[in-house]
Amino acid sequence: MKTSLFLPVFEALGHEARLRLFNLIYQSGKIGVRPKEMMDKFGSNPGTLDFHLKKLVAAKLVVLKMGGPRGVYCASECIPDALLQLLDSSDEKLHQNSFSICGRAQETEILNSCI
């Protein structure tokens, strides 16, 4: 297995804001999440959200499906199995450490910061 194939995934998820966005989208299942819902949840502006979503799409972690004026973001079907195992892990402590959602003020600060 070539680990270099996973570099775009590591880069995309290496930013805490994108990790939180990805977790929200992944947890939404096939229903997906609209950009408005993400902005409401994280208190971010449209430009910052768009920047982070484009990184997740480029890494093939999420896809934009049509369904409304701006579409719905859903988890891609091309997510590496190892990442799926981490996300689906029944180890509650792992989920708390990796994907816990902190207070709204900190979420906004993290999401509005760019690389």
OpenMM code with the backbone's topology and positions (N, CA, C; nanometers):
from openmm import Vec3, app, unit

residues = "MET LYS THR SER LEU PHE LEU PRO VAL PHE GLU ALA LEU GLY HIS GLU ALA ARG LEU ARG LEU PHE ASN LEU ILE TYR GLN SER GLY LYS ILE GLY VAL ARG PRO LYS GLU MET MET ASP LYS PHE GLY SER ASN PRO GLY THR LEU ASP PHE HIS LEU LYS LYS LEU VAL ALA ALA LYS LEU VAL VAL LEU LYS MET GLY GLY PRO ARG GLY VAL TYR CYS ALA SER GLU CYS ILE PRO ASP ALA LEU LEU GLN LEU LEU ASP SER SER ASP GLU LYS LEU HIS GLN ASN SER PHE SER ILE CYS GLY ARG ALA GLN GLU THR GLU ILE LEU ASN SER CYS ILE".split()
positions = [
    Vec3(0.0857, -0.1177, 0.0000),
    Vec3(0.0000, 0.0000, 0.0000),
    Vec3(0.0900, 0.1237, 0.0000),
    Vec3(0.0609, 0.2148, -0.0903),
    Vec3(0.1368, 0.3393, -0.0974),
    Vec3(0.0724, 0.4426, -0.0061),
    Vec3(0.1466, 0.4828, 0.0951),
    Vec3(0.0924, 0.5814, 0.1881),
    Vec3(0.0768, 0.7179, 0.1239),
    Vec3(0.1508, 0.7432, 0.0171),
    Vec3(0.1391, 0.8734, -0.0500),
    Vec3(0.0000, 0.8945, -0.1087),
    Vec3(-0.0727, 0.7858, -0.1304),
    Vec3(-0.2102, 0.7976, -0.1804),
    Vec3(-0.3009, 0.8657, -0.0792),
    Vec3(-0.2625, 0.8590, 0.0497),
    Vec3(-0.3452, 0.9147, 0.1556),
    Vec3(-0.3065, 1.0570, 0.1947),
    Vec3(-0.2031, 1.1111, 0.1337),
    Vec3(-0.1590, 1.2457, 0.1694),
    Vec3(-0.2688, 1.3510, 0.1557),
    Vec3(-0.3494, 1.3503, 0.0479),
    Vec3(-0.4577, 1.4491, 0.0402),
    Vec3(-0.5593, 1.4353, 0.1542),
    Vec3(-0.5827, 1.3127, 0.1973),
    Vec3(-0.6766, 1.2888, 0.3081),
    Vec3(-0.6185, 1.3449, 0.4376),
    Vec3(-0.4904, 1.3164, 0.4620),
    Vec3(-0.4263, 1.3679, 0.5830),
    Vec3(-0.4233, 1.5201, 0.5828),
    Vec3(-0.3946, 1.5775, 0.4667),
    Vec3(-0.3910, 1.7236, 0.4574),
    Vec3(-0.5289, 1.7833, 0.4855),
    Vec3(-0.6312, 1.7246, 0.4269),
    Vec3(-0.7677, 1.7774, 0.4445),
    Vec3(-0.8136, 1.7656, 0.5896),
    Vec3(-0.7854, 1.6542, 0.6530),
    Vec3(-0.8320, 1.6325, 0.7897),
    Vec3(-0.7338, 1.6851, 0.8936),
    Vec3(-0.6211, 1.7384, 0.8485),
    Vec3(-0.5210, 1.7913, 0.9394),
    Vec3(-0.5559, 1.9268, 0.9975),
    Vec3(-0.6640, 1.9847, 0.9514),
    Vec3(-0.7108, 2.1135, 1.0040),
    Vec3(-0.8350, 2.0850, 1.0879),
    Vec3(-0.8348, 2.1346, 1.2094),
    Vec3(-0.9431, 2.1012, 1.3023),
    Vec3(-1.0812, 2.1410, 1.2503),
    Vec3(-1.0905, 2.2527, 1.1814),
    Vec3(-1.2204, 2.2961, 1.1284),
    Vec3(-1.2729, 2.1960, 1.0262),
    Vec3(-1.1835, 2.1484, 0.9385),
    Vec3(-1.2276, 2.0515, 0.8377),
    Vec3(-1.2598, 1.9177, 0.9015),
    Vec3(-1.1870, 1.8820, 1.0045),
    Vec3(-1.2166, 1.7574, 1.0750),
    Vec3(-1.3568, 1.7633, 1.1353),
    Vec3(-1.3914, 1.8772, 1.1929),
    Vec3(-1.5253, 1.8942, 1.2514),
    Vec3(-1.6332, 1.8954, 1.1430),
    Vec3(-1.6052, 1.9631, 1.0329),
    Vec3(-1.7006, 1.9640, 0.9215),
    Vec3(-1.7204, 1.8235, 0.8672),
    Vec3(-1.6098, 1.7544, 0.8465),
    Vec3(-1.6193, 1.6184, 0.7936),
    Vec3(-1.6976, 1.5287, 0.8873),
    Vec3(-1.6718, 1.5403, 1.0164),
    Vec3(-1.7446, 1.4585, 1.1127),
    Vec3(-1.8951, 1.4872, 1.1065),
    Vec3(-1.9317, 1.6140, 1.0975),
    Vec3(-2.0732, 1.6500, 1.0868),
    Vec3(-2.1356, 1.5902, 0.9612),
    Vec3(-2.0656, 1.6021, 0.8499),
    Vec3(-2.1164, 1.5492, 0.7231),
    Vec3(-2.1236, 1.3970, 0.7281),
    Vec3(-2.0189, 1.3344, 0.7805),
    Vec3(-2.0162, 1.1881, 0.7894),
    Vec3(-2.1292, 1.1370, 0.8784),
    Vec3(-2.1496, 1.2009, 0.9919),
    Vec3(-2.2538, 1.1573, 1.0851),
    Vec3(-2.3942, 1.1777, 1.0283),
    Vec3(-2.4089, 1.2663, 0.9304),
    Vec3(-2.5410, 1.2911, 0.8716),
    Vec3(-2.5871, 1.1778, 0.7805),
    Vec3(-2.4960, 1.0898, 0.7438),
    Vec3(-2.5309, 0.9762, 0.6588),
    Vec3(-2.5711, 1.0192, 0.5190),
    Vec3(-2.6634, 0.9444, 0.4603),
    Vec3(-2.7063, 0.9712, 0.3228),
    Vec3(-2.7915, 1.0975, 0.3111),
    Vec3(-2.8413, 1.1458, 0.4227),
    Vec3(-2.9221, 1.2683, 0.4217),
    Vec3(-2.8349, 1.3872, 0.3859),
    Vec3(-2.7137, 1.3908, 0.4380),
    Vec3(-2.6218, 1.4994, 0.4099),
    Vec3(-2.6527, 1.6246, 0.4902),
    Vec3(-2.5737, 1.7299, 0.4641),
    Vec3(-2.5868, 1.8552, 0.5366),
    Vec3(-2.5801, 1.9703, 0.4373),
    Vec3(-2.6716, 2.0644, 0.4539),
    Vec3(-2.6716, 2.1847, 0.3698),
    Vec3(-2.5734, 2.2867, 0.4269),
    Vec3(-2.5131, 2.3684, 0.3403),
    Vec3(-2.4201, 2.4703, 0.3889),
    Vec3(-2.4802, 2.5600, 0.4974),
    Vec3(-2.6054, 2.5945, 0.4855),
    Vec3(-2.6717, 2.6803, 0.5851),
    Vec3(-2.6681, 2.6152, 0.7232),
    Vec3(-2.6923, 2.4847, 0.7268),
    Vec3(-2.6885, 2.4123, 0.8542),
    Vec3(-2.5477, 2.4174, 0.9146),
    Vec3(-2.4455, 2.4041, 0.8291),
    Vec3(-2.3075, 2.4089, 0.8779),
    Vec3(-2.2741, 2.5480, 0.9311),
    Vec3(-2.3172, 2.6515, 0.8596),
    Vec3(-2.2913, 2.7886, 0.9055),
    Vec3(-2.3607, 2.8145, 1.0384),
    Vec3(-2.4834, 2.7658, 1.0531),
    Vec3(-2.5561, 2.7832, 1.1789),
    Vec3(-2.4875, 2.7085, 1.2929),
    Vec3(-2.4406, 2.5880, 1.2663),
    Vec3(-2.3783, 2.5060, 1.3705),
    Vec3(-2.2457, 2.5645, 1.4167),
    Vec3(-2.1643, 2.6112, 1.3203),
    Vec3(-2.0300, 2.6565, 1.3538),
    Vec3(-2.0150, 2.8081, 1.3574),
    Vec3(-2.1179, 2.8814, 1.3144),
    Vec3(-2.1115, 3.0268, 1.3170),
    Vec3(-2.0094, 3.0855, 1.2219),
    Vec3(-1.9845, 3.0178, 1.1109),
    Vec3(-1.8833, 3.0655, 1.0163),
    Vec3(-1.9470, 3.1462, 0.9043),
    Vec3(-1.8625, 3.2186, 0.8315),
    Vec3(-1.9133, 3.2939, 0.7166),
    Vec3(-1.9076, 3.2052, 0.5921),
    Vec3(-1.9840, 3.2392, 0.4882),
    Vec3(-1.9909, 3.1539, 0.3685),
    Vec3(-1.8558, 3.1324, 0.3000),
    Vec3(-1.7715, 3.2348, 0.2951),
    Vec3(-1.6420, 3.2207, 0.2286),
    Vec3(-1.5508, 3.1210, 0.2972),
    Vec3(-1.5456, 3.1272, 0.4291),
    Vec3(-1.4620, 3.0357, 0.5058),
    Vec3(-1.5140, 2.8933, 0.4933),
    Vec3(-1.6438, 2.8775, 0.5029),
    Vec3(-1.7036, 2.7447, 0.4892),
    Vec3(-1.6733, 2.6878, 0.3511),
    Vec3(-1.6893, 2.7689, 0.2480),
    Vec3(-1.6632, 2.7245, 0.1110),
    Vec3(-1.5179, 2.6802, 0.0952),
    Vec3(-1.4247, 2.7561, 0.1528),
    Vec3(-1.2826, 2.7216, 0.1476),
    Vec3(-1.2586, 2.5817, 0.2045),
    Vec3(-1.3134, 2.5546, 0.3229),
    Vec3(-1.2922, 2.4256, 0.3878),
    Vec3(-1.3640, 2.3122, 0.3146),
    Vec3(-1.4836, 2.3375, 0.2655),
    Vec3(-1.5563, 2.2342, 0.1923),
    Vec3(-1.4846, 2.1970, 0.0632),
    Vec3(-1.4259, 2.2946, -0.0047),
    Vec3(-1.3517, 2.2658, -0.1280),
    Vec3(-1.2327, 2.1749, -0.1005),
    Vec3(-1.1672, 2.1935, 0.0126),
    Vec3(-1.0558, 2.1059, 0.0501),
    Vec3(-1.1042, 1.9626, 0.0731),
    Vec3(-1.2184, 1.9475, 0.1392),
    Vec3(-1.2733, 1.8141, 0.1637),
    Vec3(-1.3182, 1.7473, 0.0347),
    Vec3(-1.3750, 1.8245, -0.0561),
    Vec3(-1.4177, 1.7708, -0.1858),
    Vec3(-1.2949, 1.7302, -0.2672),
    Vec3(-1.1914, 1.8142, -0.2684),
    Vec3(-1.0698, 1.7838, -0.3444),
    Vec3(-1.0026, 1.6555, -0.2954),
    Vec3(-1.0133, 1.6285, -0.1658),
    Vec3(-0.9558, 1.5060, -0.1082),
    Vec3(-1.0481, 1.3863, -0.1278),
    Vec3(-1.1613, 1.4090, -0.1929),
    Vec3(-1.2613, 1.3037, -0.2200),
    Vec3(-1.3199, 1.2432, -0.0929),
    Vec3(-1.3290, 1.3268, 0.0121),
    Vec3(-1.3903, 1.2827, 0.1369),
    Vec3(-1.5391, 1.3137, 0.1394),
    Vec3(-1.5792, 1.4204, 0.0724),
    Vec3(-1.7211, 1.4560, 0.0635),
    Vec3(-1.7556, 1.4873, -0.0813),
    Vec3(-1.8837, 1.4755, -0.1113),
    Vec3(-1.9349, 1.5079, -0.2445),
    Vec3(-2.0522, 1.6036, -0.2295),
    Vec3(-2.0694, 1.6861, -0.3294),
    Vec3(-2.1821, 1.7786, -0.3327),
    Vec3(-2.2908, 1.7165, -0.4174),
    Vec3(-2.4065, 1.6946, -0.3576),
    Vec3(-2.5206, 1.6410, -0.4300),
    Vec3(-2.6218, 1.7525, -0.4467),
    Vec3(-2.6843, 1.7569, -0.5591),
    Vec3(-2.7843, 1.8597, -0.5831),
    Vec3(-2.9090, 1.8282, -0.5005),
    Vec3(-2.9799, 1.9291, -0.4670),
    Vec3(-3.0984, 1.9138, -0.3840),
    Vec3(-3.1225, 2.0441, -0.3126),
    Vec3(-3.1706, 2.1400, -0.3838),
    Vec3(-3.1871, 2.2733, -0.3272),
    Vec3(-3.0949, 2.3691, -0.3998),
    Vec3(-3.1027, 2.4955, -0.3648),
    Vec3(-3.0252, 2.5961, -0.4372),
    Vec3(-2.8736, 2.5800, -0.4237),
    Vec3(-2.8270, 2.5303, -0.3119),
    Vec3(-2.6825, 2.5161, -0.2917),
    Vec3(-2.6380, 2.3719, -0.2745),
    Vec3(-2.7284, 2.2794, -0.2822),
    Vec3(-2.6924, 2.1393, -0.2709),
    Vec3(-2.6778, 2.0912, -0.1283),
    Vec3(-2.6396, 1.9654, -0.1177),
    Vec3(-2.6215, 1.8977, 0.0100),
    Vec3(-2.4872, 1.8259, 0.0050),
    Vec3(-2.4095, 1.8379, 0.1103),
    Vec3(-2.2816, 1.7687, 0.1178),
    Vec3(-2.2986, 1.6369, 0.1905),
    Vec3(-2.2476, 1.5300, 0.1285),
    Vec3(-2.2541, 1.3958, 0.1859),
    Vec3(-2.1146, 1.3354, 0.1855),
    Vec3(-2.0938, 1.2372, 0.2712),
    Vec3(-1.9664, 1.1662, 0.2727),
    Vec3(-1.9513, 1.0887, 0.1425),
    Vec3(-1.8311, 1.0880, 0.0908),
    Vec3(-1.8009, 1.0171, -0.0326),
    Vec3(-1.8051, 0.8666, -0.0103),
    Vec3(-1.8289, 0.7937, -0.1164),
    Vec3(-1.8245, 0.6479, -0.1081),
    Vec3(-1.6827, 0.5965, -0.1286),
    Vec3(-1.5871, 0.6852, -0.1499),
    Vec3(-1.4471, 0.6493, -0.1768),
    Vec3(-1.3577, 0.6674, -0.0550),
    Vec3(-1.4144, 0.6775, 0.0625),
    Vec3(-1.3343, 0.6979, 0.1841),
    Vec3(-1.2575, 0.5693, 0.2137),
    Vec3(-1.1262, 0.5808, 0.2407),
    Vec3(-1.0466, 0.4613, 0.2709),
    Vec3(-1.1041, 0.3820, 0.3885),
    Vec3(-1.0962, 0.2495, 0.3780),
    Vec3(-1.1520, 0.1611, 0.4809),
    Vec3(-1.0950, 0.1902, 0.6197),
    Vec3(-0.9669, 0.2193, 0.6281),
    Vec3(-0.9053, 0.2454, 0.7586),
    Vec3(-0.9680, 0.3672, 0.8247),
    Vec3(-0.9991, 0.4690, 0.7469),
    Vec3(-1.0636, 0.5884, 0.8016),
    Vec3(-1.2067, 0.5561, 0.8446),
    Vec3(-1.2756, 0.4750, 0.7662),
    Vec3(-1.4120, 0.4351, 0.8033),
    Vec3(-1.4120, 0.3581, 0.9354),
    Vec3(-1.3124, 0.2732, 0.9541),
    Vec3(-1.3036, 0.1986, 1.0796),
    Vec3(-1.2841, 0.2927, 1.1976),
    Vec3(-1.2034, 0.3949, 1.1783),
    Vec3(-1.1827, 0.4926, 1.2842),
    Vec3(-1.3128, 0.5660, 1.3148),
    Vec3(-1.3835, 0.6073, 1.2092),
    Vec3(-1.5074, 0.6825, 1.2278),
    Vec3(-1.6187, 0.5982, 1.2879),
    Vec3(-1.6203, 0.4723, 1.2523),
    Vec3(-1.7262, 0.3837, 1.3001),
    Vec3(-1.6890, 0.3099, 1.4277),
    Vec3(-1.5724, 0.3403, 1.4808),
    Vec3(-1.5225, 0.2713, 1.5994),
    Vec3(-1.6250, 0.2785, 1.7124),
    Vec3(-1.6388, 0.1689, 1.7824),
    Vec3(-1.7299, 0.1694, 1.8971),
    Vec3(-1.6592, 0.2200, 2.0223),
    Vec3(-1.5298, 0.2517, 2.0111),
    Vec3(-1.4542, 0.3035, 2.1244),
    Vec3(-1.4959, 0.4480, 2.1496),
    Vec3(-1.5820, 0.4682, 2.2477),
    Vec3(-1.6374, 0.6012, 2.2762),
    Vec3(-1.5284, 0.7017, 2.3106),
    Vec3(-1.4256, 0.6565, 2.3793),
    Vec3(-1.3182, 0.7486, 2.4166),
    Vec3(-1.2480, 0.8020, 2.2922),
    Vec3(-1.2295, 0.7168, 2.1924),
    Vec3(-1.1663, 0.7600, 2.0686),
    Vec3(-1.2493, 0.8683, 2.0024),
    Vec3(-1.3796, 0.8480, 1.9965),
    Vec3(-1.4674, 0.9493, 1.9370),
    Vec3(-1.4642, 1.0795, 2.0166),
    Vec3(-1.4614, 1.0700, 2.1470),
    Vec3(-1.4579, 1.1911, 2.2286),
    Vec3(-1.3302, 1.2689, 2.2040),
    Vec3(-1.2189, 1.1985, 2.1931),
    Vec3(-1.0913, 1.2662, 2.1727),
    Vec3(-1.0760, 1.3202, 2.0311),
    Vec3(-1.1266, 1.2481, 1.9323),
    Vec3(-1.1027, 1.2869, 1.7942),
    Vec3(-1.2087, 1.3794, 1.7377),
    Vec3(-1.3325, 1.3629, 1.7799),
    Vec3(-1.4397, 1.4323, 1.7117),
    Vec3(-1.5346, 1.5083, 1.8021),
    Vec3(-1.4966, 1.5285, 1.9260),
    Vec3(-1.5895, 1.5965, 2.0145),
    Vec3(-1.6089, 1.7407, 1.9693),
    Vec3(-1.7290, 1.7904, 1.9872),
    Vec3(-1.7610, 1.9279, 1.9510),
    Vec3(-1.7508, 2.0112, 2.0785),
    Vec3(-1.6633, 2.1107, 2.0743),
    Vec3(-1.6440, 2.1942, 2.1928),
    Vec3(-1.7413, 2.3115, 2.1902),
    Vec3(-1.7211, 2.4057, 2.2786),
    Vec3(-1.8119, 2.5198, 2.2894),
    Vec3(-1.8224, 2.6001, 2.1613),
    Vec3(-1.9353, 2.6662, 2.1390),
    Vec3(-1.9624, 2.7397, 2.0152),
    Vec3(-1.8588, 2.8474, 1.9859),
    Vec3(-1.8110, 2.9180, 2.0861),
    Vec3(-1.7114, 3.0234, 2.0630),
    Vec3(-1.5841, 2.9637, 2.0052),
    Vec3(-1.5393, 2.8514, 2.0578),
    Vec3(-1.4180, 2.7885, 2.0070),
    Vec3(-1.4421, 2.7319, 1.8671),
    Vec3(-1.5596, 2.6741, 1.8402),
    Vec3(-1.5912, 2.6237, 1.7067),
    Vec3(-1.5808, 2.7351, 1.6040),
    Vec3(-1.6371, 2.8497, 1.6357),
    Vec3(-1.6352, 2.9625, 1.5439),
    Vec3(-1.4920, 3.0064, 1.5187),
    Vec3(-1.4122, 3.0142, 1.6224),
    Vec3(-1.2727, 3.0561, 1.6090),
    Vec3(-1.1946, 2.9590, 1.5215),
    Vec3(-1.2143, 2.8307, 1.5431),
    Vec3(-1.1428, 2.7288, 1.4681),
    Vec3(-1.1870, 2.7299, 1.3226),
    Vec3(-1.3161, 2.7359, 1.2981),
    Vec3(-1.3673, 2.7300, 1.1630),
    Vec3(-1.3272, 2.8526, 1.0830),
    Vec3(-1.3171, 2.9668, 1.1454),
    Vec3(-1.2827, 3.0887, 1.0741),
    Vec3(-1.1320, 3.1036, 1.0516),
    Vec3(-1.0521, 3.0178, 1.1118),
    Vec3(-0.9080, 3.0246, 1.0872),
    Vec3(-0.8753, 2.9443, 0.9629),
    Vec3(-0.7867, 2.9960, 0.8813),
    Vec3(-0.7461, 2.9291, 0.7575),
    Vec3(-0.5989, 2.8964, 0.7646),
    Vec3(-0.5596, 2.8042, 0.6843),
    Vec3(-0.4191, 2.7637, 0.6787),
    Vec3(-0.3374, 2.8774, 0.6216),
] * unit.nanometer
topology = app.Topology()
chain = topology.addChain("A")
for resn in residues:
    res = topology.addResidue(resn, chain)
    for name in ("N", "CA", "C"):
        topology.addAtom(name, app.Element.getBySymbol(name[0]), res)
